[in-house]
Amino acid sequence: MLGSLADVVSPIPVGEFLCAFQGKKRLYIKATEPARADSLLPWRDIETMISMRDFDDMEAMQNGMVLPPQLYRTGPDMSAFHDLLDQGASIVVRQVQLKIPQIQWLATALERQMGFGVGVNAYFSFSKGGAFKPHWDRHDVLIVQIHGKKTWRIWDAKLKNPIERSWNAKHDITEANAEELELSPGDVLYIPRGEPHAASVSDGGSVHLSIGLDCPNGMDLLQQLNQAAAQDEFLRSDLPPQEAEARLREHEAELKTRLHRLVDTLDIMTFLKEDDANRPPVRQVSLASSEAASDVLRLTLRRRVPLPEASGDETQPVTIGGTVYSLSPASIDILRRLFARDGQSRGVLIDALSPRLGKGAVTNGLRELSRLGFLVTDRAV
């Protein structure tokens, strides 16, 4: 299963992908193992979601238009749903990581690695056509092809680093394509924000994940400055009328002084660290009583957090999502190991940490993190 950034971009090194991301260079990654993404969204999970009619975050789309829900919310009869799919509509499940645990584990792992927000949408298409017209996104996108094949047409960006999507923009699709790619199962495509793109089913059906990489930008810093400015009584005061030119110029000078003072307090490192510290974990509950050594353990923490050096048997304060927790030395060491490599088995963790901490302490640490919702079990079935 794809459980980390390294898994997603394999067989290329993570460093090569990060260079493309930082340079905003499109990147196509051909899978060497076509079935490597199957377990992220198996057909069983897809059919269950659709059969349960969980439409809160699910909609049918065609050529950029959201189709009226009454066309497919017709009670127990599924024929209307199939008719729409046969006519080229796609089913879009937004924030699918909130519904599928294994996708959530991947999303949180990507957030910890990249240091910013990640959201995942799923797209199900079963005939020619696509959900969207050519458009660009305000965030970078990682496409992971799960089932079937899909053809992507991508144009070079005309607007660099956009902060809004281009749903209503007119794209000249008569221009020569910058690139046309067919994604097969397991393939990955990185599209920088601002590059217009469109996708269509190549043959049969297609299922892919669209992973949004929402990196903070300068406009986010301006929003923070705006919040700080709102605390200043003078900046909140009315502007003098145009007729009072002397008062207006005096007010302008003072306003500029205060704005410059605010800008001088800007600290990007602090801004990013505060975002990390206040990012809450995605808590999940593990209720099964079995504690098999083969169970794979995964973190729900969306950010790496500073961990103290454990000493003796004393608990240590650890801040997670803005809350301070008193964690045992074993729990701290378990977090440290899983931050280094998520998805380790219970047996491996116990064997690695028991010589120093004792098996009982490690077992209790695993239970402590599980009770807090920071650790979930991906059980071998």
Short mmCIF file of the C-alpha atoms (twelve columns), coordinates in Angstrom:
data_MODEL
# 
_entry.id   MODEL 
# 
loop_
_atom_site.group_PDB 
_atom_site.id 
_atom_site.type_symbol 
_atom_site.label_atom_id 
_atom_site.label_alt_id 
_atom_site.label_comp_id 
_atom_site.label_asym_id 
_atom_site.label_seq_id 
_atom_site.Cartn_x 
_atom_site.Cartn_y 
_atom_site.Cartn_z 
_atom_site.pdbx_PDB_model_num 
ATOM 1   C CA . MET A 1   0.000   0.000  0.000   1 
ATOM 2   C CA . LEU A 2   1.081   3.572  -0.611  1 
ATOM 3   C CA . GLY A 3   1.682   4.937  2.878   1 
ATOM 4   C CA . SER A 4   4.290   7.666  2.444   1 
ATOM 5   C CA . LEU A 5   5.632   10.232 0.003   1 
ATOM 6   C CA . ALA A 6   8.448   7.850  -0.889  1 
ATOM 7   C CA . ASP A 7   5.875   5.173  -1.769  1 
ATOM 8   C CA . VAL A 8   3.858   7.567  -3.937  1 
ATOM 9   C CA . VAL A 9   6.782   8.877  -6.001  1 
ATOM 10  C CA . SER A 10  8.621   5.538  -6.289  1 
ATOM 11  C CA . PRO A 11  10.647  4.564  -8.294  1 
ATOM 12  C CA . ILE A 12  12.155  8.074  -8.383  1 
ATOM 13  C CA . PRO A 13  13.863  9.442  -5.243  1 
ATOM 14  C CA . VAL A 14  11.890  11.768 -2.962  1 
ATOM 15  C CA . GLY A 15  14.527  14.439 -3.558  1 
ATOM 16  C CA . GLU A 16  13.798  14.453 -7.293  1 
ATOM 17  C CA . PHE A 17  10.104  15.002 -6.659  1 
ATOM 18  C CA . LEU A 18  10.800  17.776 -4.120  1 
ATOM 19  C CA . CYS A 19  13.006  19.537 -6.690  1 
ATOM 20  C CA . ALA A 20  10.140  19.411 -9.205  1 
ATOM 21  C CA . PHE A 21  7.687   20.649 -6.549  1 
ATOM 22  C CA . GLN A 22  9.880   23.546 -5.459  1 
ATOM 23  C CA . GLY A 23  10.614  24.496 -9.065  1 
ATOM 24  C CA . LYS A 24  6.970   24.045 -10.136 1 
ATOM 25  C CA . LYS A 25  7.956   21.604 -12.880 1 
ATOM 26  C CA . ARG A 26  5.410   19.079 -14.108 1 
ATOM 27  C CA . LEU A 27  6.420   15.472 -13.425 1 
ATOM 28  C CA . TYR A 28  5.111   12.129 -14.703 1 
ATOM 29  C CA . ILE A 29  6.041   8.989  -12.764 1 
ATOM 30  C CA . LYS A 30  5.538   5.648  -14.493 1 
ATOM 31  C CA . ALA A 31  4.725   2.847  -12.064 1 
ATOM 32  C CA . THR A 32  6.856   -0.266 -12.040 1 
ATOM 33  C CA . GLU A 33  4.156   -2.075 -10.027 1 
ATOM 34  C CA . PRO A 34  0.721   -1.403 -11.608 1 
ATOM 35  C CA . ALA A 35  -1.205  -2.824 -8.629  1 
ATOM 36  C CA . ARG A 36  0.646   -0.773 -6.009  1 
ATOM 37  C CA . ALA A 37  -2.249  1.677  -5.452  1 
ATOM 38  C CA . ASP A 38  -5.120  -0.843 -5.531  1 
ATOM 39  C CA . SER A 39  -5.454  -1.111 -1.756  1 
ATOM 40  C CA . LEU A 40  -5.880  2.648  -1.352  1 
ATOM 41  C CA . LEU A 41  -9.336  2.433  -2.884  1 
ATOM 42  C CA . PRO A 42  -10.418 -1.116 -3.726  1 
ATOM 43  C CA . TRP A 43  -13.636 -1.692 -5.619  1 
ATOM 44  C CA . ARG A 44  -15.231 -2.977 -2.419  1 
ATOM 45  C CA . ASP A 45  -14.871 0.451  -0.788  1 
ATOM 46  C CA . ILE A 46  -16.053 2.272  -3.906  1 
ATOM 47  C CA . GLU A 47  -19.195 0.167  -4.209  1 
ATOM 48  C CA . THR A 48  -19.900 0.492  -0.477  1 
ATOM 49  C CA . MET A 49  -19.717 4.298  -0.592  1 
ATOM 50  C CA . ILE A 50  -22.063 4.515  -3.559  1 
ATOM 51  C CA . SER A 51  -24.461 1.868  -2.228  1 
ATOM 52  C CA . MET A 52  -24.758 3.639  1.138   1 
ATOM 53  C CA . ARG A 53  -25.801 6.825  -0.688  1 
ATOM 54  C CA . ASP A 54  -23.529 8.977  1.471   1 
ATOM 55  C CA . PHE A 55  -24.057 12.060 -0.689  1 
ATOM 56  C CA . ASP A 56  -22.892 14.770 1.726   1 
ATOM 57  C CA . ASP A 57  -19.500 14.949 0.016   1 
ATOM 58  C CA . MET A 58  -20.418 13.111 -3.178  1 
ATOM 59  C CA . GLU A 59  -21.741 14.625 -6.380  1 
ATOM 60  C CA . ALA A 60  -22.144 13.792 -10.049 1 
ATOM 61  C CA . MET A 61  -20.361 16.110 -12.487 1 
ATOM 62  C CA . GLN A 62  -19.980 16.404 -16.246 1 
ATOM 63  C CA . ASN A 63  -17.919 18.973 -18.174 1 
ATOM 64  C CA . GLY A 64  -17.604 21.213 -15.129 1 
ATOM 65  C CA . MET A 65  -21.308 21.155 -14.255 1 
ATOM 66  C CA . VAL A 66  -22.717 19.683 -11.051 1 
ATOM 67  C CA . LEU A 67  -25.712 17.573 -12.037 1 
ATOM 68  C CA . PRO A 68  -28.969 18.030 -10.092 1 
ATOM 69  C CA . PRO A 69  -29.069 15.546 -7.187  1 
ATOM 70  C CA . GLN A 70  -32.655 14.553 -7.977  1 
ATOM 71  C CA . LEU A 71  -31.337 12.842 -11.112 1 
ATOM 72  C CA . TYR A 72  -29.676 10.131 -9.049  1 
ATOM 73  C CA . ARG A 73  -31.103 10.322 -5.526  1 
ATOM 74  C CA . THR A 74  -34.054 8.183  -6.460  1 
ATOM 75  C CA . GLY A 75  -34.375 5.797  -3.524  1 
ATOM 76  C CA . PRO A 76  -33.307 2.167  -3.683  1 
ATOM 77  C CA . ASP A 77  -33.383 1.944  -7.500  1 
ATOM 78  C CA . MET A 78  -29.782 2.307  -8.739  1 
ATOM 79  C CA . SER A 79  -30.666 2.434  -12.442 1 
ATOM 80  C CA . ALA A 80  -30.653 6.244  -12.568 1 
ATOM 81  C CA . PHE A 81  -27.143 6.229  -11.151 1 
ATOM 82  C CA . HIS A 82  -25.950 3.772  -13.806 1 
ATOM 83  C CA . ASP A 83  -27.642 5.788  -16.553 1 
ATOM 84  C CA . LEU A 84  -25.703 8.909  -15.567 1 
ATOM 85  C CA . LEU A 85  -22.419 7.042  -15.553 1 
ATOM 86  C CA . ASP A 86  -23.157 5.525  -18.966 1 
ATOM 87  C CA . GLN A 87  -23.770 9.045  -20.317 1 
ATOM 88  C CA . GLY A 88  -20.317 10.281 -19.289 1 
ATOM 89  C CA . ALA A 89  -20.936 11.691 -15.810 1 
ATOM 90  C CA . SER A 90  -18.273 11.250 -13.143 1 
ATOM 91  C CA . ILE A 91  -18.779 10.712 -9.432  1 
ATOM 92  C CA . VAL A 92  -16.660 13.021 -7.296  1 
ATOM 93  C CA . VAL A 93  -16.086 12.256 -3.609  1 
ATOM 94  C CA . ARG A 94  -14.576 15.283 -1.910  1 
ATOM 95  C CA . GLN A 95  -12.281 14.865 1.093   1 
ATOM 96  C CA . VAL A 96  -12.407 11.114 0.591   1 
ATOM 97  C CA . GLN A 97  -9.689  10.698 3.233   1 
ATOM 98  C CA . LEU A 98  -12.399 11.309 5.842   1 
ATOM 99  C CA . LYS A 99  -14.205 8.176  4.641   1 
ATOM 100 C CA . ILE A 100 -11.411 5.725  3.804   1 
ATOM 101 C CA . PRO A 101 -8.848  5.042  6.582   1 
ATOM 102 C CA . GLN A 102 -5.986  3.992  4.315   1 
ATOM 103 C CA . ILE A 103 -6.314  7.220  2.322   1 
ATOM 104 C CA . GLN A 104 -6.346  9.164  5.585   1 
ATOM 105 C CA . TRP A 105 -3.125  7.448  6.674   1 
ATOM 106 C CA . LEU A 106 -1.478  8.471  3.410   1 
ATOM 107 C CA . ALA A 107 -2.758  12.056 3.673   1 
ATOM 108 C CA . THR A 108 -1.457  12.483 7.226   1 
ATOM 109 C CA . ALA A 109 1.902   10.977 6.252   1 
ATOM 110 C CA . LEU A 110 2.170   13.442 3.343   1 
ATOM 111 C CA . GLU A 111 1.292   16.340 5.663   1 
ATOM 112 C CA . ARG A 112 4.009   15.337 8.105   1 
ATOM 113 C CA . GLN A 113 6.561   15.119 5.290   1 
ATOM 114 C CA . MET A 114 5.575   18.264 3.401   1 
ATOM 115 C CA . GLY A 115 4.564   20.422 6.383   1 
ATOM 116 C CA . PHE A 116 1.283   21.790 5.004   1 
ATOM 117 C CA . GLY A 117 -2.344  20.831 4.390   1 
ATOM 118 C CA . VAL A 118 -3.331  17.940 2.149   1 
ATOM 119 C CA . GLY A 119 -6.814  17.096 0.891   1 
ATOM 120 C CA . VAL A 120 -7.860  14.187 -1.325  1 
ATOM 121 C CA . ASN A 121 -10.730 13.885 -3.814  1 
ATOM 122 C CA . ALA A 122 -11.701 10.672 -5.604  1 
ATOM 123 C CA . TYR A 123 -13.046 10.557 -9.174  1 
ATOM 124 C CA . PHE A 124 -15.000 7.628  -10.597 1 
ATOM 125 C CA . SER A 125 -15.677 7.630  -14.360 1 
ATOM 126 C CA . PHE A 126 -17.067 4.737  -16.399 1 
ATOM 127 C CA . SER A 127 -17.479 6.075  -19.937 1 
ATOM 128 C CA . LYS A 128 -16.004 8.668  -22.282 1 
ATOM 129 C CA . GLY A 129 -15.948 12.191 -20.939 1 
ATOM 130 C CA . GLY A 130 -14.721 13.918 -17.812 1 
ATOM 131 C CA . ALA A 131 -15.867 15.772 -14.715 1 
ATOM 132 C CA . PHE A 132 -14.258 19.106 -15.594 1 
ATOM 133 C CA . LYS A 133 -13.561 21.325 -18.554 1 
ATOM 134 C CA . PRO A 134 -9.967  22.574 -18.911 1 
ATOM 135 C CA . HIS A 135 -9.150  24.473 -15.711 1 
ATOM 136 C CA . TRP A 136 -6.338  25.212 -13.314 1 
ATOM 137 C CA . ASP A 137 -6.241  24.796 -9.546  1 
ATOM 138 C CA . ARG A 138 -5.047  27.168 -6.830  1 
ATOM 139 C CA . HIS A 139 -2.949  24.398 -5.310  1 
ATOM 140 C CA . ASP A 140 -0.515  21.831 -6.676  1 
ATOM 141 C CA . VAL A 141 -1.998  18.440 -7.494  1 
ATOM 142 C CA . LEU A 142 -0.705  14.880 -7.297  1 
ATOM 143 C CA . ILE A 143 -2.766  12.509 -9.438  1 
ATOM 144 C CA . VAL A 144 -2.648  8.824  -8.459  1 
ATOM 145 C CA . GLN A 145 -4.295  6.482  -10.954 1 
ATOM 146 C CA . ILE A 146 -5.971  3.601  -9.098  1 
ATOM 147 C CA . HIS A 147 -8.011  1.655  -11.658 1 
ATOM 148 C CA . GLY A 148 -8.351  1.886  -15.423 1 
ATOM 149 C CA . LYS A 149 -6.732  4.483  -17.665 1 
ATOM 150 C CA . LYS A 150 -7.209  8.201  -18.102 1 
ATOM 151 C CA . THR A 151 -5.779  10.626 -20.647 1 
ATOM 152 C CA . TRP A 152 -4.592  14.017 -19.384 1 
ATOM 153 C CA . ARG A 153 -4.096  17.083 -21.540 1 
ATOM 154 C CA . ILE A 154 -2.005  19.804 -19.879 1 
ATOM 155 C CA . TRP A 155 -1.109  23.289 -21.079 1 
ATOM 156 C CA . ASP A 156 1.664   25.589 -19.889 1 
ATOM 157 C CA . ALA A 157 0.622   28.129 -17.261 1 
ATOM 158 C CA . LYS A 158 -0.295  31.623 -18.460 1 
ATOM 159 C CA . LEU A 159 -0.826  32.902 -14.912 1 
ATOM 160 C CA . LYS A 160 1.927   31.978 -12.469 1 
ATOM 161 C CA . ASN A 161 1.029   31.083 -8.888  1 
ATOM 162 C CA . PRO A 162 -2.728  31.790 -9.034  1 
ATOM 163 C CA . ILE A 163 -4.642  32.053 -5.773  1 
ATOM 164 C CA . GLU A 164 -8.050  31.321 -7.290  1 
ATOM 165 C CA . ARG A 165 -9.331  28.459 -9.401  1 
ATOM 166 C CA . SER A 166 -10.200 29.109 -13.024 1 
ATOM 167 C CA . TRP A 167 -13.651 27.552 -13.290 1 
ATOM 168 C CA . ASN A 168 -15.004 30.446 -15.348 1 
ATOM 169 C CA . ALA A 169 -11.828 31.336 -17.248 1 
ATOM 170 C CA . LYS A 170 -11.642 30.792 -20.989 1 
ATOM 171 C CA . HIS A 171 -8.830  28.459 -21.993 1 
ATOM 172 C CA . ASP A 172 -7.639  28.328 -25.578 1 
ATOM 173 C CA . ILE A 173 -7.589  24.573 -26.050 1 
ATOM 174 C CA . THR A 174 -6.805  24.983 -29.754 1 
ATOM 175 C CA . GLU A 175 -3.202  25.760 -28.797 1 
ATOM 176 C CA . ALA A 176 -0.752  22.936 -29.178 1 
ATOM 177 C CA . ASN A 177 -0.836  20.840 -26.037 1 
ATOM 178 C CA . ALA A 178 2.148   21.216 -23.784 1 
ATOM 179 C CA . GLU A 179 1.766   17.528 -23.015 1 
ATOM 180 C CA . GLU A 180 -0.672  14.652 -23.370 1 
ATOM 181 C CA . LEU A 181 -0.290  11.635 -21.101 1 
ATOM 182 C CA . GLU A 182 -2.199  8.438  -20.524 1 
ATOM 183 C CA . LEU A 183 -2.091  7.316  -16.894 1 
ATOM 184 C CA . SER A 184 -2.331  3.593  -16.178 1 
ATOM 185 C CA . PRO A 185 -2.861  1.960  -12.760 1 
ATOM 186 C CA . GLY A 186 -0.171  2.979  -10.296 1 
ATOM 187 C CA . ASP A 187 1.045   5.953  -12.349 1 
ATOM 188 C CA . VAL A 188 1.440   9.374  -10.723 1 
ATOM 189 C CA . LEU A 189 1.288   12.852 -12.250 1 
ATOM 190 C CA . TYR A 190 2.342   16.088 -10.528 1 
ATOM 191 C CA . ILE A 191 0.673   19.251 -11.905 1 
ATOM 192 C CA . PRO A 192 1.806   22.632 -10.496 1 
ATOM 193 C CA . ARG A 193 -0.897  25.150 -9.662  1 
ATOM 194 C CA . GLY A 194 -1.844  27.377 -12.564 1 
ATOM 195 C CA . GLU A 195 -1.356  24.806 -15.326 1 
ATOM 196 C CA . PRO A 196 -4.636  24.261 -17.203 1 
ATOM 197 C CA . HIS A 197 -5.533  20.600 -17.533 1 
ATOM 198 C CA . ALA A 198 -8.387  18.298 -18.484 1 
ATOM 199 C CA . ALA A 199 -8.848  14.545 -18.270 1 
ATOM 200 C CA . SER A 200 -10.957 11.966 -20.055 1 
ATOM 201 C CA . VAL A 201 -11.406 8.217  -19.766 1 
ATOM 202 C CA . SER A 202 -9.250  6.372  -22.247 1 
ATOM 203 C CA . ASP A 203 -11.171 3.114  -22.248 1 
ATOM 204 C CA . GLY A 204 -13.735 1.483  -19.983 1 
ATOM 205 C CA . GLY A 205 -13.697 2.909  -16.466 1 
ATOM 206 C CA . SER A 206 -11.267 4.948  -14.428 1 
ATOM 207 C CA . VAL A 207 -10.717 5.694  -10.736 1 
ATOM 208 C CA . HIS A 208 -8.107  8.190  -9.628  1 
ATOM 209 C CA . LEU A 209 -7.224  10.232 -6.549  1 
ATOM 210 C CA . SER A 210 -6.455  13.934 -6.775  1 
ATOM 211 C CA . ILE A 211 -4.227  14.931 -3.853  1 
ATOM 212 C CA . GLY A 212 -4.238  18.681 -3.278  1 
ATOM 213 C CA . LEU A 213 -0.945  20.062 -1.912  1 
ATOM 214 C CA . ASP A 214 -1.943  23.335 -0.257  1 
ATOM 215 C CA . CYS A 215 1.376   25.018 0.524   1 
ATOM 216 C CA . PRO A 216 1.149   28.351 2.409   1 
ATOM 217 C CA . ASN A 217 1.997   31.417 0.340   1 
ATOM 218 C CA . GLY A 218 2.540   35.131 0.777   1 
ATOM 219 C CA . MET A 219 -1.193  35.852 0.695   1 
ATOM 220 C CA . ASP A 220 -1.621  33.670 3.775   1 
ATOM 221 C CA . LEU A 221 0.915   35.869 5.565   1 
ATOM 222 C CA . LEU A 222 -1.054  38.962 4.541   1 
ATOM 223 C CA . GLN A 223 -4.163  37.423 6.104   1 
ATOM 224 C CA . GLN A 224 -2.228  37.013 9.349   1 
ATOM 225 C CA . LEU A 225 -1.120  40.657 9.149   1 
ATOM 226 C CA . ASN A 226 -4.722  41.656 8.512   1 
ATOM 227 C CA . GLN A 227 -5.772  39.890 11.719  1 
ATOM 228 C CA . ALA A 228 -3.010  41.657 13.641  1 
ATOM 229 C CA . ALA A 229 -3.991  45.020 12.110  1 
ATOM 230 C CA . ALA A 230 -7.557  44.521 13.323  1 
ATOM 231 C CA . GLN A 231 -6.245  44.728 16.902  1 
ATOM 232 C CA . ASP A 232 -4.959  48.285 16.324  1 
ATOM 233 C CA . GLU A 233 -7.530  50.927 17.303  1 
ATOM 234 C CA . PHE A 234 -6.046  53.524 14.960  1 
ATOM 235 C CA . LEU A 235 -6.123  51.214 11.933  1 
ATOM 236 C CA . ARG A 236 -9.776  50.482 12.694  1 
ATOM 237 C CA . SER A 237 -10.666 54.189 12.817  1 
ATOM 238 C CA . ASP A 238 -12.488 56.078 10.043  1 
ATOM 239 C CA . LEU A 239 -10.512 57.812 7.325   1 
ATOM 240 C CA . PRO A 240 -10.831 61.637 7.282   1 
ATOM 241 C CA . PRO A 241 -12.949 63.126 4.473   1 
ATOM 242 C CA . GLN A 242 -11.301 64.189 1.227   1 
ATOM 243 C CA . GLU A 243 -12.042 67.840 1.935   1 
ATOM 244 C CA . ALA A 244 -9.852  67.797 5.057   1 
ATOM 245 C CA . GLU A 245 -6.641  67.340 3.072   1 
ATOM 246 C CA . ALA A 246 -4.234  68.230 5.878   1 
ATOM 247 C CA . ARG A 247 -5.891  65.811 8.303   1 
ATOM 248 C CA . LEU A 248 -5.980  63.174 5.566   1 
ATOM 249 C CA . ARG A 249 -2.225  63.433 4.885   1 
ATOM 250 C CA . GLU A 250 -1.465  63.310 8.608   1 
ATOM 251 C CA . HIS A 251 -3.686  60.243 9.008   1 
ATOM 252 C CA . GLU A 252 -2.020  58.604 6.004   1 
ATOM 253 C CA . ALA A 253 1.441   59.115 7.440   1 
ATOM 254 C CA . GLU A 254 0.475   57.570 10.769  1 
ATOM 255 C CA . LEU A 255 -1.288  54.687 9.019   1 
ATOM 256 C CA . LYS A 256 1.822   53.919 6.946   1 
ATOM 257 C CA . THR A 257 4.000   54.030 10.051  1 
ATOM 258 C CA . ARG A 258 1.812   51.499 11.810  1 
ATOM 259 C CA . LEU A 259 1.618   49.234 8.774   1 
ATOM 260 C CA . HIS A 260 5.405   49.299 8.396   1 
ATOM 261 C CA . ARG A 261 5.694   48.414 12.071  1 
ATOM 262 C CA . LEU A 262 3.399   45.448 11.526  1 
ATOM 263 C CA . VAL A 263 5.382   44.268 8.510   1 
ATOM 264 C CA . ASP A 264 8.603   44.487 10.488  1 
ATOM 265 C CA . THR A 265 7.159   42.067 13.060  1 
ATOM 266 C CA . LEU A 266 6.579   39.450 10.355  1 
ATOM 267 C CA . ASP A 267 8.395   36.176 11.090  1 
ATOM 268 C CA . ILE A 268 7.805   33.434 8.521   1 
ATOM 269 C CA . MET A 269 9.449   30.742 10.655  1 
ATOM 270 C CA . THR A 270 7.174   31.554 13.593  1 
ATOM 271 C CA . PHE A 271 4.161   31.586 11.272  1 
ATOM 272 C CA . LEU A 272 4.954   28.063 10.024  1 
ATOM 273 C CA . LYS A 273 5.816   26.705 13.475  1 
ATOM 274 C CA . GLU A 274 2.556   28.020 14.947  1 
ATOM 275 C CA . ASP A 275 0.625   26.378 12.127  1 
ATOM 276 C CA . ASP A 276 2.392   23.098 12.903  1 
ATOM 277 C CA . ALA A 277 1.785   23.394 16.651  1 
ATOM 278 C CA . ASN A 278 -1.923  24.105 16.233  1 
ATOM 279 C CA . ARG A 279 -2.655  21.460 13.580  1 
ATOM 280 C CA . PRO A 280 -4.882  18.898 15.355  1 
ATOM 281 C CA . PRO A 281 -4.382  15.185 14.751  1 
ATOM 282 C CA . VAL A 282 -6.964  13.198 12.819  1 
ATOM 283 C CA . ARG A 283 -8.114  10.968 15.641  1 
ATOM 284 C CA . GLN A 284 -9.292  7.456  14.904  1 
ATOM 285 C CA . VAL A 285 -10.529 4.801  17.290  1 
ATOM 286 C CA . SER A 286 -9.106  1.262  17.495  1 
ATOM 287 C CA . LEU A 287 -11.480 -0.886 19.526  1 
ATOM 288 C CA . ALA A 288 -10.508 -4.466 18.713  1 
ATOM 289 C CA . SER A 289 -8.881  -6.144 21.715  1 
ATOM 290 C CA . SER A 290 -6.334  -8.236 19.801  1 
ATOM 291 C CA . GLU A 291 -2.746  -7.007 19.834  1 
ATOM 292 C CA . ALA A 292 -1.127  -9.169 17.184  1 
ATOM 293 C CA . ALA A 293 2.573   -8.673 16.537  1 
ATOM 294 C CA . SER A 294 1.835   -8.439 12.798  1 
ATOM 295 C CA . ASP A 295 -0.514  -5.459 13.193  1 
ATOM 296 C CA . VAL A 296 0.842   -2.413 11.364  1 
ATOM 297 C CA . LEU A 297 0.687   0.788  13.442  1 
ATOM 298 C CA . ARG A 298 0.172   4.212  11.893  1 
ATOM 299 C CA . LEU A 299 0.157   7.743  13.274  1 
ATOM 300 C CA . THR A 300 -2.791  10.118 13.028  1 
ATOM 301 C CA . LEU A 301 -0.619  13.190 13.678  1 
ATOM 302 C CA . ARG A 302 -0.572  15.594 10.745  1 
ATOM 303 C CA . ARG A 303 2.621   17.342 11.814  1 
ATOM 304 C CA . ARG A 304 5.916   16.334 13.323  1 
ATOM 305 C CA . VAL A 305 6.096   17.670 16.888  1 
ATOM 306 C CA . PRO A 306 9.153   18.397 19.054  1 
ATOM 307 C CA . LEU A 307 9.839   15.466 21.368  1 
ATOM 308 C CA . PRO A 308 11.851  15.727 24.590  1 
ATOM 309 C CA . GLU A 309 14.562  13.272 25.456  1 
ATOM 310 C CA . ALA A 310 12.976  10.682 27.733  1 
ATOM 311 C CA . SER A 311 14.760  10.203 31.041  1 
ATOM 312 C CA . GLY A 312 13.926  7.656  33.727  1 
ATOM 313 C CA . ASP A 313 10.296  6.758  34.277  1 
ATOM 314 C CA . GLU A 314 8.953   10.312 34.469  1 
ATOM 315 C CA . THR A 315 6.319   11.541 32.029  1 
ATOM 316 C CA . GLN A 316 7.241   14.474 29.800  1 
ATOM 317 C CA . PRO A 317 5.059   17.275 28.359  1 
ATOM 318 C CA . VAL A 318 4.471   17.051 24.604  1 
ATOM 319 C CA . THR A 319 2.404   19.651 22.713  1 
ATOM 320 C CA . ILE A 320 0.186   18.149 20.006  1 
ATOM 321 C CA . GLY A 321 -2.410  20.219 18.174  1 
ATOM 322 C CA . GLY A 322 -2.115  23.050 20.690  1 
ATOM 323 C CA . THR A 323 -2.750  20.750 23.692  1 
ATOM 324 C CA . VAL A 324 -0.088  19.628 26.157  1 
ATOM 325 C CA . TYR A 325 -0.051  15.902 26.973  1 
ATOM 326 C CA . SER A 326 2.019   14.133 29.639  1 
ATOM 327 C CA . LEU A 327 3.451   11.128 27.832  1 
ATOM 328 C CA . SER A 328 5.473   8.227  29.147  1 
ATOM 329 C CA . PRO A 329 9.073   7.725  27.970  1 
ATOM 330 C CA . ALA A 330 7.910   4.686  25.984  1 
ATOM 331 C CA . SER A 331 5.178   6.686  24.214  1 
ATOM 332 C CA . ILE A 332 7.694   9.391  23.317  1 
ATOM 333 C CA . ASP A 333 10.133  6.849  21.867  1 
ATOM 334 C CA . ILE A 334 7.332   5.162  19.911  1 
ATOM 335 C CA . LEU A 335 6.387   8.530  18.381  1 
ATOM 336 C CA . ARG A 336 10.034  9.214  17.558  1 
ATOM 337 C CA . ARG A 337 10.396  5.904  15.715  1 
ATOM 338 C CA . LEU A 338 7.120   6.319  13.822  1 
ATOM 339 C CA . PHE A 339 8.012   9.878  12.830  1 
ATOM 340 C CA . ALA A 340 11.163  8.420  11.291  1 
ATOM 341 C CA . ARG A 341 9.240   5.643  9.521   1 
ATOM 342 C CA . ASP A 342 5.486   5.289  9.805   1 
ATOM 343 C CA . GLY A 343 3.727   1.966  9.339   1 
ATOM 344 C CA . GLN A 344 5.851   -0.336 11.525  1 
ATOM 345 C CA . SER A 345 4.465   -3.529 13.008  1 
ATOM 346 C CA . ARG A 346 3.699   -3.862 16.697  1 
ATOM 347 C CA . GLY A 347 6.212   -6.709 16.964  1 
ATOM 348 C CA . VAL A 348 9.034   -4.683 15.404  1 
ATOM 349 C CA . LEU A 349 8.403   -1.742 17.762  1 
ATOM 350 C CA . ILE A 350 8.285   -3.969 20.838  1 
ATOM 351 C CA . ASP A 351 11.464  -5.830 19.832  1 
ATOM 352 C CA . ALA A 352 13.324  -2.582 19.127  1 
ATOM 353 C CA . LEU A 353 12.367  -0.726 22.301  1 
ATOM 354 C CA . SER A 354 12.027  -3.519 24.884  1 
ATOM 355 C CA . PRO A 355 15.769  -3.985 25.583  1 
ATOM 356 C CA . ARG A 356 15.964  -0.430 26.928  1 
ATOM 357 C CA . LEU A 357 12.453  0.226  28.237  1 
ATOM 358 C CA . GLY A 358 11.040  -3.228 28.961  1 
ATOM 359 C CA . LYS A 359 8.277   -5.013 27.080  1 
ATOM 360 C CA . GLY A 360 5.593   -4.014 29.581  1 
ATOM 361 C CA . ALA A 361 6.439   -0.316 29.296  1 
ATOM 362 C CA . VAL A 362 6.412   -0.446 25.480  1 
ATOM 363 C CA . THR A 363 3.075   -2.281 25.441  1 
ATOM 364 C CA . ASN A 364 1.594   0.304  27.811  1 
ATOM 365 C CA . GLY A 365 2.987   3.103  25.641  1 
ATOM 366 C CA . LEU A 366 1.274   1.668  22.573  1 
ATOM 367 C CA . ARG A 367 -1.987  1.474  24.508  1 
ATOM 368 C CA . GLU A 368 -1.588  5.038  25.773  1 
ATOM 369 C CA . LEU A 369 -1.127  6.446  22.265  1 
ATOM 370 C CA . SER A 370 -4.034  4.352  20.998  1 
ATOM 371 C CA . ARG A 371 -6.357  5.621  23.760  1 
ATOM 372 C CA . LEU A 372 -5.418  9.199  22.894  1 
ATOM 373 C CA . GLY A 373 -6.286  8.525  19.238  1 
ATOM 374 C CA . PHE A 374 -2.725  9.182  18.027  1 
ATOM 375 C CA . LEU A 375 -2.093  5.611  16.915  1 
ATOM 376 C CA . VAL A 376 -4.306  3.363  14.821  1 
ATOM 377 C CA . THR A 377 -3.945  -0.252 13.788  1 
ATOM 378 C CA . ASP A 378 -3.839  -1.363 10.182  1 
ATOM 379 C CA . ARG A 379 -4.565  -4.998 10.952  1 
ATOM 380 C CA . ALA A 380 -3.258  -7.772 8.767   1 
ATOM 381 C CA . VAL A 381 -6.307  -9.716 7.583   1 
# 
